[in-house]
Amino acid sequence: MFPLQALRWKARFAVLYAVGSWSLLGCVLYYKWSHRGERLPPDEERTLPREIPADAFFTSTITYKQNAAHPISDLYDTVKSFFATSDGPGPEE
């Protein structure tokens, strides 16, 4: 790479870095200032969210499988078999 090309790339990355940094700072400040608590007039009261009734209940069921395989292990086995060489003996049946 020629020195002039390197200087151009350096300038491009400096601009990209500056745009990203200022965008991040702008987003943080916008989020901070736009989500301030709303101030109500002194004579108004805020309504509280609805509460869950006392007679409401939720149930969940957990099923345990004896020989369950994790999905990541299936992916790992697939990738492993893709990169495996055929020099050794095959799987036993």
C-alpha positions in Angstrom: 0.0 0.0 0.0 1.3 3.4 -0.9 1.8 6.1 1.7 -0.9 8.3 0.1 -3.4 5.4 0.1 -2.6 4.8 3.8 -3.3 8.4 4.6 -6.6 8.3 2.8 -7.7 5.1 4.6 -6.6 6.7 7.9 -8.7 9.8 7.2 -11.7 7.6 6.2 -11.5 5.6 9.4 -11.1 8.8 11.5 -14.3 10.2 10.0 -16.1 6.9 10.5 -14.9 6.8 14.1 -16.0 10.4 14.7 -19.4 9.9 13.2 -20.0 6.7 15.4 -18.8 8.4 18.6 -20.9 11.5 18.1 -23.9 9.4 17.2 -23.5 7.3 20.3 -23.2 10.4 22.5 -26.2 12.0 20.8 -28.3 8.9 21.3 -27.4 8.7 25.0 -28.1 12.3 25.6 -31.4 12.2 23.7 -32.5 9.1 25.7 -31.6 10.8 28.9 -33.4 14.0 28.2 -36.4 12.6 26.5 -37.3 10.1 29.2 -37.4 12.4 32.1 -40.2 11.9 34.5 -43.3 13.9 33.6 -44.2 16.5 36.2 -47.9 16.8 36.9 -49.6 19.9 38.1 -49.8 20.1 42.0 -53.6 19.5 42.0 -53.5 16.3 39.8 -52.7 12.8 41.0 -51.1 10.0 39.0 -53.2 6.9 38.6 -51.4 3.8 39.7 -51.3 0.8 37.3 -53.9 -2.0 37.8 -53.0 -4.6 40.4 -53.3 -8.3 39.8 -56.3 -9.7 41.5 -55.6 -11.9 44.5 -57.5 -14.8 43.0 -55.4 -14.9 39.8 -52.8 -17.5 39.6 -50.4 -18.9 37.0 -49.1 -22.4 36.5 -46.2 -23.7 34.6 -45.2 -27.3 33.6 -41.6 -28.4 33.4 -41.0 -31.6 31.4 -37.8 -33.6 32.0 -36.6 -35.9 29.3 -34.1 -38.6 30.2 -31.8 -38.5 27.2 -32.4 -35.0 25.9 -29.6 -33.4 23.8 -28.8 -29.7 24.0 -29.4 -27.9 20.6 -25.8 -26.5 20.7 -24.4 -30.1 20.9 -26.4 -30.9 17.7 -24.9 -27.9 16.0 -21.4 -28.8 17.3 -21.8 -32.4 16.0 -22.9 -31.1 12.5 -19.9 -28.7 12.3 -17.6 -31.4 13.6 -18.8 -33.9 11.0 -18.4 -31.3 8.2 -14.7 -30.8 9.0 -14.0 -34.4 9.8 -11.7 -36.3 7.5 -12.5 -39.7 6.1 -9.1 -41.2 6.9 -10.2 -43.0 10.0 -12.8 -45.7 10.6 -16.5 -44.8 10.2 -19.1 -44.8 13.0 -20.0 -48.1 14.4 -23.5 -49.3 13.9 
